Amino acid sequence: MKIFLNEGSLTVEEGLTAFEIRDRMKKDADVVILNGFIIKEDGVLQAGDRVTLIKKGEMPSHEELETLLVARHTPGVHEKVKKAAVGIAGLGGLGSNIAISLARIGIGKLVLIDFDVVEPSNLNRQQYFVKHIGMLKTEAMKELISLINPFVEVEVKNLFLDAGNIENCFKEVDIIVEAFDNPLCKAELVNTALEKLPQKPIVAASGMAGYFSSNTVQTKKVMRNLYLVGDEISEAKPGCGLMAPRVAIAANHQANMVLRLILEEREV
């Protein structure tokens, strides 16, 4: 029968167990992952099973690395995720967290758009480090992604998005993510994309400021191709700032909705 070992096809005899494969192929492996789950007890393999063997602390070859990066994924997910292209408008608290999450799941391509540089007050919620202060956010994020998952194709556009360039910037992506701080920019992006790119899903956000209940941050489908994340109330204003926990919750709602759309799960 055929199984997959570290994502490579392998023909083995029926009745073979996961630990027997480990002892045969990589006896010093500390971690045995079966179909996305680390197993502690042995079991007989079935046709089509995916087994990943990892030795802790061992630096894998470049050829092995991508396989090991996605070893904990649900089987069948990576093939679709790897083919997807996602455009992110804004690389602040929302966009930087979304980009990192999508890179970690092995997204095929990211188009990252922002005109700003990293400054100290960004570090309370955005995925940058002190060494990035003064760098363009696009370049800083590209560097971070290369350290996390070098197999993601990253295209950066250092520009201010407006109604005149939105269509051209996002015409090649599968899904558009709105991640702006400015409400007017949010509205312009969403309205322009709905008008000029009506077949592309848009995942937007509104209302993630403060330290209110995590449970009020929700994902809603508001139109056929428009999804909105947040509580729609908690805007940033004097006395109600933006902080990492709640912003990251909203950002990962957006990232998870992107993943669901890639996997053709169109309901929230």
Secondary structure, DSSP 8 states (H G I E B T S, - for coil): -EEEETTEEEE--TT-BHHHHHHHH-TT-SEEEETTEE-SS--B--TT-EEEEE-TT----HHHHHHHHTTTS-TTHHHHHTT-EEEEE--SHHHHHHHHHHHHTT-SEEEEE---B--GGGGGTSS--GGGTTSBHHHHHHHHHHHH-TTSEEEEE-S---TTTHHHHHTT-SEEEE--S-HHHHHHHHHHHHHH-TTS-EEEE----TT--GGG-EEEEEETTEEEEE-SS---BTTB---HHHHHHHHHHHHHHHHHHHTT----
